């Protein structure tokens, strides 16, 4: 497998507060890689640093072998590195269809018919305002909107946040389906069990450092992970 995304010794701060303290991760083309950790560990900061929203103080980020540090966010999107943010952040006063079309604003190649096939509820509600959807439907819309950007690598930030267990299961099934269609995925998720179960590899982020890495199954089998993140004692 070839490396698609690589972070080398990344340090990122908010003002004087250092959040990422020299993390290094790599994602091979075609993988699902999870980044797990407690609140405040630096997971969302990692995604925002990759997306160009935050600029690292130190280190390098390589996408397809090219450094993207200093690229503005819209140029990173044009490369096919797409983030689906925490909290969904759909456009509540646009229809479902309009939200989806906005996903392809900077990068063409998204297929509306394919998105509707994967998320039939969105086809049924395509003329409904985004803000009137349920939480689970809004999460599906956020995911579908990201797909309309035709991602090479899709970064998902807490896709199960605030939705029911049944819809969470469906969301994770969609993530696996998207990966099988050739999209590489970086998954940030507090539901450690669900994310590790579908991941080829995973990293545990703790206080701004990478503490553990391994395959998804290795981390599921780890006694330390069971106690700290899976609630198994």
N, CA, C and O of each residue as an XYZ file, in Angstrom:
932
protein
N       0.838     -1.203      0.000
C       0.000      0.000      0.000
C       0.870      1.248      0.000
O       1.925      1.287      0.634
N       0.411      2.271     -0.723
C       1.155      3.530     -0.748
C       0.562      4.496      0.272
O      -0.646      4.502      0.512
N       1.430      5.314      0.870
C       0.977      6.286      1.860
C       0.296      7.443      1.144
O       0.868      8.045      0.236
N      -0.932      7.750      1.558
C      -1.690      8.846      0.964
C      -1.532     10.123      1.786
O      -1.343     11.206      1.232
N      -1.612      9.990      3.110
C      -1.494     11.144      3.998
C      -0.505     10.821      5.099
O      -0.558      9.747      5.698
N       0.403     11.759      5.363
C       1.403     11.540      6.412
C       1.606     12.821      7.209
O       1.855     13.885      6.642
N       1.499     12.708      8.522
C       1.815     13.803      9.437
C       3.146     13.484     10.099
O       3.340     12.393     10.633
N       4.069     14.455     10.059
C       5.406     14.255     10.617
C       5.669     15.267     11.721
O       5.842     16.457     11.460
N       5.697     14.777     12.969
C       6.075     15.588     14.135
C       5.279     16.896     14.210
O       5.853     17.969     14.397
N       3.977     16.799     14.065
C       3.127     17.989     14.033
C       2.894     18.541     15.440
O       2.502     17.819     16.356
N       3.146     19.835     15.581
C       2.815     20.569     16.796
C       1.860     21.695     16.414
O       2.131     22.462     15.490
N       0.735     21.790     17.135
C      -0.257     22.830     16.879
C      -0.703     23.421     18.210
O      -0.898     22.698     19.187
N      -0.862     24.741     18.238
C      -1.242     25.431     19.473
C      -2.443     26.325     19.244
O      -2.717     26.757     18.124
N      -3.158     26.595     20.337
C      -4.131     27.677     20.389
C      -3.517     28.752     21.275
O      -3.512     28.629     22.500
N      -3.003     29.796     20.657
C      -2.283     30.809     21.427
C      -1.060     30.194     22.076
O      -0.208     29.626     21.392
N      -0.970     30.304     23.390
C       0.180     29.753     24.111
C      -0.042     28.312     24.554
O       0.846     27.695     25.144
N      -1.222     27.778     24.271
C      -1.545     26.420     24.721
C      -1.218     25.420     23.611
O      -1.859     25.416     22.560
N      -0.222     24.577     23.853
C       0.161     23.570     22.873
C      -0.780     22.380     22.985
O      -0.876     21.761     24.045
N      -1.478     22.053     21.889
C      -2.457     20.969     21.891
C      -1.866     19.695     21.302
O      -1.968     18.629     21.908
N      -1.255     19.794     20.138
C      -0.565     18.659     19.527
C       0.924     18.813     19.782
O       1.498     19.873     19.530
N       1.545     17.761     20.280
C       2.908     17.876     20.806
C       3.901     16.984     20.072
O       4.731     16.303     20.673
N       3.778     17.017     18.734
C       4.728     16.250     17.931
C       4.175     14.908     17.491
O       4.825     13.878     17.668
N       2.965     14.913     16.912
C       2.349     13.645     16.509
C       2.745     13.266     15.082
O       2.920     14.123     14.216
N       2.879     11.975     14.871
C       3.183     11.438     13.544
C       2.215     10.302     13.251
O       2.141      9.331     14.004
N       1.479     10.426     12.164
C       0.575      9.354     11.748
C       0.670      9.209     10.231
O       1.073     10.139      9.533
N       0.296      8.039      9.732
C       0.260      7.824      8.285
C      -1.004      7.051      7.937
O      -1.487      6.231      8.717
N      -1.522      7.328      6.760
C      -2.727      6.656      6.270
C      -2.441      6.161      4.866
O      -2.101      6.938      3.974
N      -2.582      4.860      4.684
C      -2.366      4.273      3.372
C      -3.612      4.405      2.510
O      -4.735      4.433      3.015
N      -3.399      4.484      1.225
C      -4.516      4.581      0.289
C      -5.440      3.370      0.456
O      -4.991      2.224      0.441
N      -6.745      3.648      0.617
C      -7.726      2.585      0.720
C      -8.061      2.152      2.128
O      -8.930      1.303      2.321
N      -7.383      2.721      3.126
C      -7.620      2.312      4.509
C      -8.747      3.100      5.175
O      -9.115      4.190      4.736
N      -9.284      2.516      6.247
C      -9.997      3.265      7.275
C      -9.068      3.311      8.475
O      -8.687      2.269      9.009
N      -8.704      4.511      8.900
C      -7.844      4.681     10.072
C      -8.600      5.507     11.098
O      -9.120      6.578     10.784
N      -8.660      5.005     12.326
C      -9.354      5.712     13.404
C      -8.357      6.439     14.301
O      -7.237      5.983     14.531
N      -8.805      7.577     14.791
C      -8.074      8.338     15.793
C      -9.000      8.459     16.994
O     -10.007      9.164     16.939
N      -8.660      7.771     18.074
C      -9.528      7.778     19.250
C      -8.816      8.445     20.423
O      -7.590      8.560     20.445
N      -9.605      8.875     21.386
C      -9.049      9.533     22.566
C     -10.148     10.256     23.312
O     -11.245     10.451     22.789
N      -9.849     10.649     24.528
C     -10.818     11.355     25.352
C     -11.011     12.786     24.874
O     -10.244     13.279     24.046
N     -12.037     13.452     25.396
C     -12.242     14.867     25.105
C     -10.996     15.662     25.478
O     -10.410     15.453     26.541
N     -10.596     16.578     24.592
C      -9.432     17.414     24.859
C      -8.116     16.788     24.484
O      -7.062     17.386     24.704
N      -8.151     15.581     23.914
C      -6.896     14.906     23.551
C      -6.219     15.535     22.342
O      -5.006     15.416     22.169
N      -7.029     16.221     21.486
C      -6.461     16.855     20.302
C      -6.947     16.273     18.995
O      -6.366     16.542     17.944
N      -8.014     15.471     19.041
C      -8.488     14.803     17.828
C      -9.006     15.790     16.783
O      -8.580     15.758     15.629
N      -9.932     16.673     17.191
C     -10.468     17.651     16.243
C      -9.394     18.635     15.799
O      -9.403     19.094     14.656
N      -8.471     18.960     16.697
C      -7.355     19.843     16.327
C      -6.518     19.214     15.228
O      -6.034     19.908     14.333
N      -6.345     17.895     15.294
C      -5.600     17.190     14.249
C      -6.274     17.363     12.894
O      -5.610     17.670     11.904
N      -7.587     17.168     12.844
C      -8.307     17.305     11.572
C      -8.255     18.746     11.059
O      -8.066     18.972      9.864
N      -8.422     19.716     11.954
C      -8.399     21.116     11.523
C      -7.005     21.526     11.056
O      -6.870     22.402     10.202
N      -5.978     20.904     11.608
C      -4.611     21.176     11.143
C      -4.408     20.602      9.754
O      -3.822     21.255      8.891
N      -4.884     19.393      9.531
C      -4.777     18.782      8.200
C      -5.549     19.609      7.176
O      -5.086     19.798      6.051
N      -6.734     20.105      7.568
C      -7.604     20.849      6.649
C      -7.119     22.254      6.355
O      -7.669     22.922      5.480
N      -6.097     22.719      7.068
C      -5.569     24.060      6.832
C      -6.278     25.144      7.621
O      -5.964     26.324      7.464
N      -7.238     24.766      8.474
C      -7.924     25.754      9.315
C      -6.975     26.258     10.391
O      -6.988     27.436     10.746
N      -6.147     25.346     10.906
C      -5.074     25.706     11.833
C      -3.741     25.416     11.161
O      -3.610     24.444     10.417
N      -2.765     26.255     11.425
C      -1.435     26.022     10.862
C      -0.513     25.490     11.956
O      -0.445     26.068     13.041
N       0.192     24.399     11.685
C       1.072     23.855     12.719
C       2.263     24.774     13.002
O       2.743     25.486     12.121
N       2.721     24.739     14.246
C       3.925     25.481     14.608
C       5.179     24.771     14.106
O       6.215     25.388     13.855
N       5.046     23.458     13.970
C       6.211     22.652     13.619
C       5.733     21.389     12.927
O       4.618     20.924     13.164
N       6.589     20.831     12.063
C       6.278     19.570     11.414
C       5.775     19.752      9.991
O       5.698     20.869      9.479
N       5.437     18.639      9.367
C       5.019     18.666      7.965
C       3.832     17.732      7.761
O       3.666     16.742      8.475
N       3.010     18.071      6.769
C       1.872     17.252      6.364
C       2.007     16.990      4.873
O       2.032     17.921      4.069
N       2.093     15.719      4.512
C       2.236     15.337      3.113
C       0.969     14.650      2.636
O       0.497     13.699      3.259
N       0.421     15.132      1.530
C      -0.734     14.506      0.899
C      -0.337     14.129     -0.518
O       0.007     14.990     -1.327
N      -0.388     12.835     -0.813
C       0.090     12.343     -2.109
C       1.546     12.741     -2.345
O       1.956     12.992     -3.478
N       2.320     12.795     -1.258
C       3.745     13.083     -1.350
C       4.113     14.550     -1.415
O       5.296     14.886     -1.473
N       3.110     15.445     -1.407
C       3.356     16.885     -1.493
C       3.002     17.561     -0.178
O       1.946     17.299      0.397
N       3.884     18.428      0.297
C       3.603     19.156      1.533
C       2.439     20.119      1.310
O       2.423     20.871      0.335
N       1.464     20.089      2.222
C       0.309     20.993      2.118
C       0.270     22.005      3.262
O      -0.710     22.734      3.413
N       1.318     22.051      4.058
C       1.377     23.044      5.133
C       1.390     24.437      4.514
O       2.211     24.726      3.644
N       0.485     25.295      4.959
C       0.379     26.641      4.410
C      -0.647     26.781      3.305
O      -0.978     27.897      2.904
N      -1.158     25.656      2.802
C      -2.219     25.737      1.802
C      -3.494     26.256      2.476
O      -3.801     25.845      3.595
N      -4.236     27.144      1.822
C      -5.532     27.559      2.371
C      -6.524     26.404      2.292
O      -6.376     25.518      1.450
N      -7.539     26.403      3.166
C      -8.481     25.277      3.199
C      -9.129     24.951      1.861
O      -9.310     23.777      1.538
N      -9.487     25.976      1.068
C     -10.176     25.678     -0.188
C      -9.259     24.960     -1.183
O      -9.730     24.175     -2.006
N      -7.949     25.227     -1.107
C      -7.025     24.516     -2.000
C      -6.861     23.066     -1.562
O      -6.695     22.173     -2.393
N      -6.909     22.839     -0.258
C      -6.829     21.462      0.253
C      -8.069     20.680     -0.170
O      -7.973     19.502     -0.512
N      -9.228     21.328     -0.150
C     -10.450     20.683     -0.639
C     -10.307     20.331     -2.114
O     -10.698     19.243     -2.537
N      -9.757     21.236     -2.883
C      -9.601     20.980     -4.327
C      -8.709     19.763     -4.596
O      -8.836     19.125     -5.641
N      -7.807     19.439     -3.660
C      -6.943     18.263     -3.813
C      -7.705     16.963     -3.536
O      -7.222     15.875     -3.850
N      -8.903     17.085     -2.943
C      -9.691     15.898     -2.629
C      -9.594     15.458     -1.186
O      -9.992     14.343     -0.848
N      -9.064     16.332     -0.315
C      -8.964     16.043      1.109
C     -10.120     16.778      1.781
O     -10.070     17.994      1.967
N     -11.161     16.029      2.142
C     -12.447     16.609      2.536
C     -12.746     16.285      4.002
O     -12.587     15.144      4.438
N     -13.180     17.295      4.755
C     -13.553     17.089      6.144
C     -15.061     17.219      6.327
O     -15.682     18.170      5.853
N     -15.632     16.244      7.022
C     -17.025     16.309      7.451
C     -16.991     16.674      8.930
O     -16.648     15.828      9.756
N     -17.340     17.916      9.290
C     -17.027     18.423     10.628
C     -17.933     17.893     11.726
O     -19.036     17.409     11.469
N     -17.444     17.997     12.951
C     -18.254     17.672     14.114
C     -19.451     18.622     14.183
O     -19.332     19.809     13.878
N     -20.604     18.085     14.589
C     -21.790     18.927     14.722
C     -22.534     19.150     13.418
O     -23.444     19.976     13.349
N     -22.144     18.403     12.373
C     -22.852     18.362     11.081
C     -22.696     19.634     10.261
O     -22.215     19.578      9.129
N     -23.094     20.783     10.811
C     -22.920     22.091     10.158
C     -23.493     22.136      8.743
O     -22.868     22.651      7.816
N     -24.674     21.593      8.604
C     -25.385     21.734      7.334
C     -25.933     23.157      7.234
O     -25.866     23.928      8.191
N     -26.474     23.490      6.068
C     -27.107     24.790      5.870
C     -28.606     24.632      6.159
O     -29.331     24.098      5.320
N     -29.090     25.084      7.329
C     -30.465     24.778      7.739
C     -31.529     25.411      6.863
O     -32.642     24.894      6.775
N     -31.202     26.541      6.201
C     -32.208     27.236      5.387
C     -32.113     26.902      3.909
O     -32.799     27.499      3.080
N     -31.256     25.942      3.589
C     -31.221     25.406      2.226
C     -31.900     24.046      2.233
O     -31.921     23.359      3.255
N     -32.453     23.661      1.096
C     -33.059     22.343      0.999
C     -31.975     21.266      1.037
O     -30.784     21.551      0.904
N     -32.412     20.045      1.217
C     -31.484     18.917      1.190
C     -30.721     18.894     -0.132
O     -29.502     18.725     -0.148
N     -31.434     19.061     -1.225
C     -30.789     19.036     -2.539
C     -29.778     20.173     -2.674
O     -28.684     19.970     -3.201
N     -30.131     21.352     -2.208
C     -29.211     22.493     -2.283
C     -27.980     22.270     -1.418
O     -26.871     22.628     -1.815
N     -28.163     21.682     -0.243
C     -27.019     21.330      0.599
C     -26.064     20.396     -0.139
O     -24.846     20.569     -0.101
N     -26.642     19.409     -0.806
C     -25.809     18.442     -1.530
C     -25.060     19.103     -2.682
O     -23.881     18.825     -2.900
N     -25.734     19.968     -3.411
C     -25.080     20.642     -4.530
C     -23.949     21.553     -4.050
O     -22.957     21.737     -4.754
N     -24.102     22.128     -2.840
C     -23.033     22.948     -2.275
C     -21.775     22.123     -2.021
O     -20.659     22.643     -2.055
N     -21.974     20.820     -1.763
C     -20.829     19.945     -1.536
C     -19.904     19.863     -2.737
O     -18.703     19.642     -2.585
N     -20.452     20.040     -3.917
C     -19.634     19.971     -5.134
C     -19.214     21.326     -5.663
O     -18.815     21.443     -6.822
N     -19.301     22.365     -4.818
C     -19.023     23.731     -5.281
C     -17.572     23.915     -5.719
O     -17.312     24.528     -6.755
N     -16.626     23.389     -4.937
C     -15.205     23.583     -5.249
C     -14.602     22.423     -6.027
O     -13.563     22.574     -6.670
N     -15.253     21.266     -5.970
C     -14.653     20.081     -6.576
C     -15.760     19.253     -7.220
O     -16.658     18.764     -6.535
N     -15.691     19.103     -8.513
C     -16.728     18.385     -9.244
C     -16.473     16.879     -9.188
O     -15.423     16.426     -8.731
N     -17.440     16.129     -9.655
C     -17.294     14.677     -9.726
C     -18.248     13.938     -8.830
O     -18.382     12.718     -8.935
N     -18.933     14.674     -7.925
C     -19.923     14.031     -7.083
C     -21.120     13.576     -7.899
O     -21.487     14.200     -8.895
N     -21.714     12.489     -7.466
C     -22.822     11.891     -8.213
C     -24.076     11.923     -7.346
O     -24.188     11.169     -6.380
N     -25.014     12.794     -7.691
C     -26.238     12.956     -6.896
C     -27.057     11.675     -6.878
O     -27.612     11.309     -5.842
N     -27.138     10.991     -8.013
C     -27.901      9.745     -8.065
C     -27.294      8.686     -7.150
O     -28.014      7.945     -6.481
N     -25.954      8.623     -7.125
C     -25.270      7.656     -6.268
C     -25.511      7.970     -4.795
O     -25.714      7.067     -3.984
N     -25.488      9.264     -4.456
C     -25.750      9.689     -3.080
C     -27.177      9.338     -2.674
O     -27.409      8.863     -1.562
N     -28.128      9.569     -3.569
C     -29.520      9.244     -3.268
C     -29.735      7.737     -3.158
O     -30.586      7.279     -2.395
N     -28.959      6.969     -3.924
C     -29.043      5.512     -3.822
C     -28.542      5.037     -2.456
O     -29.104      4.115     -1.864
N     -27.471      5.683     -1.963
C     -26.905      5.301     -0.679
C     -27.756      5.801      0.488
O     -27.863      5.142      1.522
N     -28.361      6.981      0.303
C     -29.174      7.588      1.359
C     -30.580      7.881      0.811
O     -30.893      9.034      0.512
N     -31.424      6.856      0.676
C     -32.742      7.066      0.062
C     -33.616      8.053      0.823
O     -34.471      8.708      0.227
N     -33.412      8.169      2.149
C     -34.216      9.124      2.917
C     -33.956     10.556      2.453
O     -34.849     11.400      2.521
N     -32.740     10.834      1.981
C     -32.425     12.176      1.491
C     -33.112     12.440      0.149
O     -33.493     13.573     -0.146
N     -33.264     11.405     -0.646
C     -34.002     11.575     -1.901
C     -35.455     11.913     -1.609
O     -36.054     12.765     -2.266
N     -36.021     11.222     -0.597
C     -37.415     11.477     -0.219
C     -37.596     12.896      0.306
O     -38.653     13.500      0.127
N     -36.541     13.435      0.966
C     -36.640     14.742      1.610
C     -35.851     15.821      0.871
O     -35.507     16.842      1.466
N     -35.560     15.617     -0.402
C     -34.651     16.509     -1.111
C     -35.158     17.943     -1.213
O     -34.357     18.863     -1.380
N     -36.468     18.156     -1.116
C     -37.011     19.516     -1.183
C     -37.341     20.085      0.196
O     -37.921     21.164      0.314
N     -36.963     19.347      1.228
C     -37.198     19.776      2.611
C     -35.996     20.579      3.102
O     -34.863     20.279      2.726
N     -36.222     21.589      3.931
C     -35.118     22.379      4.471
C     -34.261     21.521      5.404
O     -34.781     20.722      6.182
N     -32.967     21.695      5.315
C     -32.041     20.896      6.108
C     -32.285     21.005      7.600
O     -32.129     20.028      8.332
N     -32.670     22.195      8.055
C     -32.879     22.417      9.473
C     -34.072     21.693     10.048
O     -34.211     21.614     11.269
N     -34.947     21.156      9.193
C     -36.128     20.440      9.673
C     -35.899     18.933      9.771
O     -36.790     18.202     10.204
N     -34.725     18.464      9.377
C     -34.420     17.032      9.465
C     -34.115     16.642     10.905
O     -33.751     17.487     11.724
N     -34.265     15.361     11.206
C     -33.857     14.850     12.513
C     -32.327     14.870     12.611
O     -31.635     15.067     11.612
N     -31.811     14.664     13.824
C     -30.360     14.669     14.008
C     -29.664     13.618     13.170
O     -28.626     13.888     12.565
N     -30.228     12.419     13.130
C     -29.630     11.356     12.326
C     -29.674     11.663     10.846
O     -28.718     11.379     10.123
N     -30.778     12.243     10.384
C     -30.899     12.604      8.966
C     -29.932     13.728      8.615
O     -29.372     13.747      7.519
N     -29.732     14.661      9.537
C     -28.756     15.732      9.298
C     -27.346     15.168      9.196
O     -26.541     15.646      8.396
N     -27.040     14.145     10.008
C     -25.712     13.531      9.915
C     -25.535     12.833      8.575
O     -24.464     12.894      7.972
N     -26.592     12.167      8.111
C     -26.535     11.549      6.783
C     -26.338     12.607      5.708
O     -25.595     12.393      4.750
N     -27.005     13.753      5.863
C     -26.865     14.833      4.891
C     -25.437     15.376      4.894
O     -24.871     15.639      3.833
N     -24.856     15.544      6.077
C     -23.477     16.036      6.159
C     -22.515     15.065      5.477
O     -21.596     15.481      4.771
N     -22.732     13.784      5.692
C     -21.879     12.766      5.075
C     -22.068     12.747      3.565
O     -21.099     12.665      2.810
N     -23.328     12.825      3.129
C     -23.617     12.827      1.698
C     -23.068     14.081      1.018
O     -22.571     14.013     -0.106
N     -23.156     15.223      1.698
C     -22.609     16.467      1.144
C     -21.104     16.348      0.943
O     -20.568     16.816     -0.061
N     -20.419     15.716      1.908
C     -18.977     15.505      1.758
C     -18.675     14.611      0.557
O     -17.688     14.830     -0.146
N     -19.518     13.606      0.320
C     -19.317     12.717     -0.827
C     -19.479     13.448     -2.151
O     -18.870     13.069     -3.152
N     -20.302     14.498     -2.158
C     -20.491     15.275     -3.377
C     -19.230     16.029     -3.780
O     -19.131     16.533     -4.900
N     -18.259     16.107     -2.858
C     -16.963     16.712     -3.185
C     -16.018     15.715     -3.839
O     -14.871     16.049     -4.139
N     -16.499     14.469     -4.066
C     -15.690     13.440     -4.704
C     -14.357     13.265     -3.959
O     -13.296     13.463     -4.549
N     -14.400     12.896     -2.669
C     -13.178     12.870     -1.860
C     -12.202     11.769     -2.258
O     -12.594     10.665     -2.636
N     -10.927     12.106     -2.162
C      -9.870     11.098     -2.228
C      -9.661     10.540     -0.821
O      -9.530      9.333     -0.623
N      -9.633     11.454      0.147
C      -9.557     11.085      1.560
C     -10.629     11.861      2.306
O     -10.691     13.088      2.225
N     -11.476     11.136      3.035
C     -12.588     11.735      3.768
C     -12.288     11.687      5.255
O     -12.043     10.617      5.814
N     -12.308     12.860      5.900
C     -12.071     12.954      7.336
C     -13.408     13.179      8.035
O     -14.102     14.157      7.758
N     -13.763     12.275      8.938
C     -15.043     12.328      9.633
C     -14.802     12.633     11.102
O     -14.067     11.915     11.780
N     -15.428     13.708     11.595
C     -15.241     14.128     12.977
C     -16.509     13.837     13.780
O     -17.516     14.534     13.648
N     -16.444     12.796     14.614
C     -17.539     12.397     15.507
C     -18.873     12.203     14.765
O     -19.855     12.870     15.090
N     -18.920     11.308     13.783
C     -20.174     11.139     13.032
C     -21.319     10.567     13.853
O     -22.476     10.694     13.451
N     -21.031      9.934     15.000
C     -22.121      9.356     15.795
C     -22.597     10.287     16.901
O     -23.471      9.918     17.686
N     -22.030     11.493     16.973
C     -22.351     12.400     18.070
C     -23.821     12.808     18.052
O     -24.306     13.352     17.060
N     -24.529     12.544     19.152
C     -25.894     13.014     19.324
C     -26.957     12.277     18.545
O     -28.065     12.790     18.386
N     -26.653     11.080     18.050
C     -27.669     10.327     17.314
C     -27.905      8.977     17.986
O     -27.080      8.518     18.775
N     -29.012      8.355     17.676
C     -29.428      7.132     18.358
C     -28.528      5.961     17.968
O     -27.875      5.997     16.925
N     -28.493      4.912     18.817
C     -27.686      3.727     18.494
C     -28.042      3.087     17.163
O     -27.159      2.618     16.445
N     -29.327      3.064     16.827
C     -29.738      2.450     15.555
C     -29.192      3.240     14.367
O     -28.671      2.660     13.414
N     -29.314      4.574     14.429
C     -28.794      5.412     13.339
C     -27.269      5.373     13.327
O     -26.659      5.425     12.259
N     -26.643      5.283     14.507
C     -25.185      5.159     14.580
C     -24.718      3.926     13.825
O     -23.756      3.988     13.059
N     -25.389      2.816     14.038
C     -25.028      1.585     13.330
C     -25.137      1.782     11.821
O     -24.282      1.322     11.063
N     -26.189      2.464     11.395
C     -26.384      2.708      9.966
C     -25.280      3.613      9.399
O     -24.793      3.401      8.288
N     -24.894      4.632     10.195
C     -23.833      5.538      9.755
C     -22.524      4.771      9.554
O     -21.818      4.987      8.568
N     -22.205      3.878     10.489
C     -20.963      3.113     10.365
C     -21.028      2.133      9.194
O     -20.007      1.856      8.565
N     -22.187      1.619      8.904
C     -22.343      0.784      7.705
C     -22.091      1.608      6.444
O     -21.472      1.127      5.494
N     -22.574      2.849      6.440
C     -22.327      3.736      5.298
C     -20.831      4.039      5.162
O     -20.311      4.100      4.048
N     -20.148      4.227      6.278
C     -18.710      4.508      6.234
C     -17.964      3.349      5.581
O     -17.086      3.558      4.744
N     -18.323      2.127      5.969
C     -17.690      0.963      5.345
C     -18.005      0.898      3.853
O     -17.138      0.568      3.045
N     -19.237      1.211      3.494
C     -19.646      1.183      2.088
C     -18.868      2.219      1.280
O     -18.418      1.934      0.170
N     -18.709      3.423      1.837
C     -17.943      4.478      1.167
C     -16.505      4.035      0.960
O     -15.934      4.259     -0.107
N     -15.915      3.407      1.969
C     -14.537      2.919      1.861
C     -14.412      1.859      0.766
O     -13.432      1.844      0.021
N     -15.392      0.987      0.671
C     -15.353     -0.065     -0.349
C     -15.444      0.511     -1.761
O     -15.053     -0.142     -2.729
N     -15.957      1.725     -1.874
C     -16.026      2.390     -3.178
C     -14.708      3.085     -3.523
O     -14.604      3.736     -4.562
N     -13.696      2.948     -2.648
C     -12.362      3.453     -2.964
C     -11.942      4.708     -2.236
O     -10.883      5.264     -2.524
N     -12.759      5.172     -1.286
C     -12.433      6.396     -0.557
C     -11.670      6.041      0.714
O     -12.142      5.242      1.523
N     -10.506      6.628      0.888
C      -9.720      6.468      2.108
C     -10.363      7.313      3.206
O     -10.845      8.415      2.942
N     -10.370      6.797      4.439
C     -11.098      7.468      5.509
C     -10.237      7.615      6.761
O      -9.589      6.667      7.204
N     -10.246      8.820      7.317
C      -9.687      9.096      8.640
C     -10.873      9.403      9.551
O     -11.595     10.379      9.341
N     -11.063      8.566     10.556
C     -12.250      8.624     11.402
C     -11.884      9.038     12.813
O     -11.135      8.341     13.497
N     -12.415     10.180     13.251
C     -12.285     10.617     14.646
C     -13.600     10.312     15.338
O     -14.661     10.748     14.889
N     -13.532      9.565     16.430
C     -14.773      9.061     17.010
C     -14.576      8.691     18.474
O     -13.596      8.037     18.829
N     -15.527      9.120     19.337
C     -15.475      8.721     20.742
C     -16.056      7.337     20.971
O     -15.762      6.701     21.983
N     -16.879      6.862     20.042
C     -17.389      5.495     20.133
C     -16.267      4.564     19.677
O     -16.225      4.121     18.529
N     -15.361      4.284     20.613
C     -14.132      3.568     20.264
C     -14.421      2.172     19.720
O     -13.781      1.732     18.765
N     -15.373      1.480     20.321
C     -15.660      0.109     19.876
C     -16.119      0.095     18.423
O     -15.606     -0.675     17.611
N     -17.087      0.951     18.100
C     -17.627      0.968     16.734
C     -16.565      1.358     15.720
O     -16.500      0.781     14.634
N     -15.732      2.333     16.066
C     -14.719      2.794     15.113
C     -13.603      1.767     14.936
O     -13.162      1.525     13.813
N     -13.143      1.164     16.026
C     -12.073      0.167     15.911
C     -12.547     -1.072     15.157
O     -11.771     -1.718     14.454
N     -13.816     -1.391     15.309
C     -14.367     -2.590     14.666
C     -14.283     -2.505     13.147
O     -14.122     -3.531     12.485
N     -14.389     -1.307     12.583
C     -14.368     -1.178     11.120
C     -13.024     -0.676     10.592
O     -12.862     -0.522      9.381
N     -12.061     -0.420     11.474
C     -10.801      0.212     11.060
C      -9.724     -0.813     10.725
O      -9.595     -1.850     11.376
N      -8.962     -0.488      9.693
C      -7.788     -1.298      9.380
C      -6.683     -1.037     10.412
O      -6.024     -1.964     10.883
N      -6.497      0.237     10.750
C      -5.506      0.615     11.758
C      -6.069      1.760     12.598
O      -7.065      2.387     12.235
N      -5.408      2.020     13.733
C      -5.901      3.079     14.612
C      -4.759      3.647     15.451
O      -3.738      3.001     15.687
N      -4.978      4.880     15.887
C      -4.062      5.573     16.789
C      -4.857      6.054     18.001
O      -6.014      6.458     17.883
N      -4.219      6.001     19.161
C      -4.805      6.555     20.375
C      -4.062      7.835     20.718
O      -2.847      7.833     20.915
N      -4.817      8.931     20.787
C      -4.250     10.243     21.092
C      -4.561     10.581     22.546
O      -5.714     10.514     22.972
N      -3.542     10.938     23.294
C      -3.716     11.264     24.713
C      -2.861     12.477     25.058
O      -1.636     12.445     24.944
N      -3.531     13.548     25.484
C      -2.830     14.776     25.891
C      -1.860     15.291     24.831
O      -0.772     15.772     25.147
N      -2.271     15.181     23.577
C      -1.471     15.736     22.489
C      -0.379     14.836     21.961
O       0.396     15.248     21.098
N      -0.301     13.607     22.465
C       0.703     12.643     22.018
C       0.012     11.390     21.485
O      -1.081     11.040     21.928
N       0.657     10.719     20.533
C       0.209      9.398     20.126
C       0.716      8.406     21.164
O       1.922      8.239     21.344
N      -0.222      7.751     21.844
C       0.149      6.843     22.920
C       0.287      5.410     22.432
O       1.230      4.711     22.804
N      -0.653      4.971     21.596
C      -0.681      3.587     21.113
C      -1.084      3.603     19.653
O      -1.869      4.453     19.232
N      -0.556      2.677     18.881
C      -1.028      2.476     17.511
C      -1.025      0.994     17.202
O      -0.289      0.221     17.816
N      -1.854      0.601     16.244
C      -1.928     -0.804     15.865
C      -3.108     -1.031     14.949
O      -3.772     -0.079     14.539
N      -3.374     -2.277     14.626
C      -4.559     -2.570     13.831
C      -5.793     -2.364     14.705
O      -5.703     -2.333     15.933
N      -6.940     -2.225     14.054
C      -8.170     -2.067     14.810
C      -8.390     -3.242     15.753
O      -8.798     -3.049     16.898
N      -8.122     -4.459     15.282
C      -8.328     -5.642     16.117
C      -7.339     -5.688     17.272
O      -7.703     -6.079     18.381
N      -6.097     -5.295     17.029
C      -5.100     -5.277     18.109
C      -5.529     -4.349     19.234
O      -5.367     -4.675     20.409
N      -6.076     -3.192     18.876
C      -6.520     -2.266     19.913
C      -7.778     -2.760     20.610
O      -7.945     -2.543     21.810
N      -8.673     -3.428     19.868
C      -9.853     -4.013     20.498
C      -9.467     -5.089     21.510
O     -10.143     -5.275     22.522
N      -8.374     -5.793     21.226
C      -7.923     -6.874     22.107
C      -7.045     -6.382     23.252
O      -6.749     -7.140     24.176
N      -6.625     -5.115     23.198
C      -5.712     -4.580     24.210
C      -6.436     -4.377     25.541
O      -7.488     -3.740     25.594
N      -5.860     -4.929     26.620
C      -6.459     -4.764     27.943
C      -6.486     -3.291     28.341
O      -7.445     -2.832     28.962
N      -5.446     -2.554     27.989
C      -5.386     -1.132     28.322
C      -6.500     -0.351     27.631
O      -7.126      0.514     28.243
N      -6.747     -0.655     26.358
C      -7.811      0.019     25.608
C      -9.172     -0.382     26.141
O     -10.069      0.456     26.238
N      -9.343     -1.652     26.489
C     -10.625     -2.120     27.028
C     -11.002     -1.325     28.287
O     -12.147     -0.902     28.449
N     -10.029     -1.134     29.159
C     -10.303     -0.432     30.413
C     -10.512      1.068     30.183
O     -11.443      1.660     30.727
N      -9.642      1.673     29.377
C      -9.645      3.128     29.227
C     -10.740      3.642     28.303
O     -11.274      4.728     28.532
N     -11.088      2.884     27.259
C     -11.970      3.411     26.219
C     -13.209      2.582     25.932
O     -14.173      3.094     25.361
N     -13.203      1.322     26.315
C     -14.335      0.458     25.996
C     -15.204      0.144     27.198
O     -16.245     -0.500     27.066
N     -14.781      0.595     28.367
C     -15.575      0.381     29.569
C     -15.626     -1.063     30.024
O     -16.562     -1.469     30.711
N     -14.614     -1.848     29.640
C     -14.548     -3.268     30.005
C     -13.473     -3.449     31.063
O     -12.329     -3.041     30.866
N     -13.833     -4.055     32.173
C     -12.860     -4.240     33.258
C     -12.781     -5.720     33.647
O     -12.018     -6.083     34.542
